[in-house]
Amino acid sequence: MADERHEDHSLSSKEFKFVCEYVHTKTGILLNESKREMVYRRFSRIIRERKLNSFSDYCHLLQTKPDEEENYFINAITTNLTSFFREKHHFDYLQAHEIPKILSQQKKSREQKKSIRIWSSACSTGEEPYSIAVTLLESMEAQLQEWDVKILATDIDSNVLAKAAEGIYDQSRIDDLPKEIQQRYFIKGTGSNSKNIKVSKKLRDLITFKQLNLLHDWPMTGLFDVIFCRNVIIYFDKPTQQELFARYYEYIKPGGLLILGHSENLGAYQKYFSNGGRTIFRKPEVCDQVAAG
Ligand SMILES: C[S@@+](CC[C@H](N)C(=O)[O-])C[C@H]1O[C@@H](n2cnc3c(N)ncnc32)[C@H](O)[C@@H]1O
């Protein structure tokens, strides 16, 4: 009964405006009229889950109990669509060009510690970092012991991170992967889990999952060979995108890569990178100072 009552409620312009501003300030995600229906649906679910009577009650709760509600609200509002080997050409490029390049360059310099660092900076439910891990193992498993290989996987949404760290998915999520990849890296569930698969320990061991809002400070100290920033900046406004590109640039090793999603581009920051392929951008070996923002 209560649910039906909420469905009848309309989201007032004032409440919609409040939500848009709140989400933008907290996450960088830009919501506009075209997202009204989506906001309404997700907001309605929150109202039901929180057993409230109106959208304005929830706006009030967000303002009065921000510590309790912020994380919950952000988790509800993010869009987490992803898949294993999404935009496969990025992983093909890593395997064919980037990993061999890293392996050969570091071999030459004996003093340097042999390490590979990759950051999946909006990892959602984990399919992206696990695809990176498969690609690394397929490219260099025999040499793995000589290397310190680490993938950092971060997202603002604590629910998707928990799912990612668990590493359990519906079997259908990997149906399109080659059979040998399925067998090498995923364990089939049994009994009541027979429709599920679990990622193997050797993939899991390469990845550290952490909650990180890209708008906040980044606590990492080292630089990355490759940063994946795919299908996240599309949700941000231009100034936020440009600020982030300046920060990503600083976190990439000279000669390293920044990889964006299919409908994303660097805008004015294109001039600081060279083109490595479809939405693959290379920081020069000798780097310019980048003007922030
Ligand atoms: C559409 S998914 C992209 C997942 C993956 N990178 C891919 O391309 O398949 C976008 C992710 O960005 C995350 N996100 C949105 N705003 C963020 C922010 N300010 N900081 C970190 N992650 C954010 C969302 O939680 C969501 O999981």
The ligand as a Gaussian input file, in Angstrom:
#p B3LYP/6-31G(d) Opt

LIG

0 1
 C       29.393000       3.119000     -15.970000
 S       30.471000       2.627000     -14.666000
 C       31.972000       2.328000     -15.575000
 C       32.633000       1.031000     -15.145000
 C       33.881000       0.650000     -15.953000
 N       34.912000       1.647000     -15.868000
 C       33.532000       0.381000     -17.390000
 O       33.859000       1.196000     -18.265000
 O       32.916000      -0.646000     -17.668000
 C       30.819000       4.200000     -13.883000
 C       31.349000       4.067000     -12.474000
 O       31.833000       5.337000     -12.060000
 C       31.611000       5.442000     -10.663000
 N       31.684000       6.859000     -10.265000
 C       30.799000       7.851000     -10.500000
 N       31.202000       8.997000      -9.946000
 C       32.384000       8.742000      -9.336000
 C       33.309000       9.525000      -8.579000
 N       33.096000      10.819000      -8.332000
 N       34.417000       8.917000      -8.108000
 C       34.655000       7.597000      -8.354000
 N       33.818000       6.798000      -9.051000
 C       32.698000       7.373000      -9.544000
 C       30.242000       4.817000     -10.468000
 O       30.021000       4.410000      -9.136000
 C       30.287000       3.663000     -11.468000
 O       30.624000       2.438000     -10.830000

